[in-house]
């Protein structure tokens, strides 16, 4: 038995019941889930994913709406530029691939906003191909089980991809199954702070555990602070704009946050990122990206 075999057997018994894993989920559904899951917990993503897929079951459905609708639908998932990237990605798939999510890794990487991880994840989980799919959870599992290290480095490297590729079975379908199994194992058992080692299928062969489970020697990463940051202010500003029925005057946005300098910085950042558009010669009214050309906005 290999680590991959053990991981697959464990996954078949213990995998979480997630909506994007249900039979019949389209490659578009897989892509949307992967983008939503970046830096966002599963418990928050599941209802958002279901609502998104109900409204836009295909890339063409999303592409025909303005990007402002994607931002509104994104709600409070955080990092709303991901909504813009999904919209741009849908438009590109309509233009280049007839509205289909491509199954070729190079073509996936050429889509706007699709990086190495997401492209490999879609090719693997949607199309059953053999690619090393490496996120934080996978790197931690491999670092502990194979290398005996308490954790992996802060970012995925070529060495991480090579190490994972060497663990995958030769058969594409089984390799894809192993990839999701390693990822699930890191998400719910081999966690960063409180690993549940007795439940792990690698417990008897894990190099980290066999060496006494040494603690990390460097400083532990702390959760990012949110309260009082520009991210919070950006979120508050977007919340007003998402629910507005027309252009929002600057004075209304001024009421969102008392620190004028930070508020102005956050608003300017939203405009620079293409999430918000300023209207009027004095740029004193604001709408979500894509709403400036709508007839109902132009009349206001």
Secondary structure, 3 states (H helix, E strand, C coil): CCHHHHHHHHHHHHCCCCHHHCCCCCHHHHHHHHHHCCCCCHHHHHHHHHHHHHHCCCHHHHHCCCHHHHHHHHCCCCCCHHHHHHHHHHHHHHHHHCCCCCCCHHHHHCCCCCCHHHHHHHHHHCCCCCCCCCCHHHHHHHHHHHHCCCCCCCCCCHHHHHHHHHHCCCCHHHHHHHHHHHHHHHHHCCCCCCCCHHHCCCCCCCHHHHCCCCCCCCCCCCCCCCCCCHHHHHHHHHHHHHHCCCCEEHHHHHCCCCCHHHHHHHHHHHHHCCCEEEECCCCCEEEECCCCCCHHHHCC
